[in-house]
Amino acid sequence: MIDTDVAMTDPCKVVLLATDGSEFSAGVESVGLELAQHSQSHLHMLRLLLAEPGTDASIVEEQDANLKLDQIANQCLAAGIEHTRMIRPAEDPTTGILTAAREINAQLVIVGRRGRRGLAKNNVGEATTKLLDKLECSVLVVPRLFSFWSSGVLLVIDPDETAGDQAALVAIRLAHGANIPLTILLVVDEKDEACRDANLTVNRLVALAQLHGVTAEGLVHGGDLDEVVLEVARQRSDDLIVCEPRDRSMFDRLFNINDLVKLIGKANCPVLVVKGTHNKTDQA
């Protein structure tokens, strides 16, 4: 049987919002504040100091960091959001965010698709690409000018996993909290016997979502994974994509890091990569 109680556990109670104060972080800040208010999260606002300590540039950077975090903190106060300011020196963004996430035992890290430093490949910055691979908690990657999801959640599930995995539970919670519909998508290589089993998996998750008051529909499609996900999101106007790459083996993953980066770079909406402890479904 499916453990229905675990589906409504909140995955976003300890949130790290990483901003660099640039225009690329506008979406991160907007989504972070909205999500923290929806989920009653504790929002940790991180600004890294990357300039060489003791230089004029470092003084200006620290002043700018304090000003930006003051602005976000004031918005938190107005919205009743518990928050903590974090200004930390770091040699590079990846190391700084990883260290901060471990320090607070973050459940979710919110980052921009790219930042002001470094090169972008497939429209995704180098630091974000590394974080997707290295962070042990979930990662929400937000485009520059995005505010918050309000149309629908698209959940991409793993054909080799049973219903009730962590990504599904998170997606149900987020769709429920925003009062928006959930699309559950499973992409298969061939529409044969595997497709029949895929429909069973999708239907079980649809039933679970509906049990918790979420309008849900399941889809099984053949084709290239990235292309199918983006097309379904476009057709259904879904403005949050949730997926769960699993390291079942070195060579066998739902998304490898390169495919995931391509998807994030092409998507017009945030992509939530669910990691961490996986809640399994008990089966009779």
MOPE-V355685 format. One record per helix or strand of 3 or more residues. SS is the DSSP state (H for helix, E for strand). FROM is the first residue (numbers start at 1). TO is the last residue. If there is no record, write none. Layout:
# MOPE-V355685
<<SS:FROM:TO> <SS:FROM:TO>>
This chain:
# MOPE-V355685
<<H:5:8> <E:14:18> <H:23:39> <E:42:49> <H:56:79> <E:82:89> <H:93:104> <E:108:112> <H:126:134> <E:138:142> <E:152:156> <H:166:178> <E:181:188> <H:193:211> <E:216:222> <H:225:236> <E:240:243> <H:257:266> <E:270:273>>
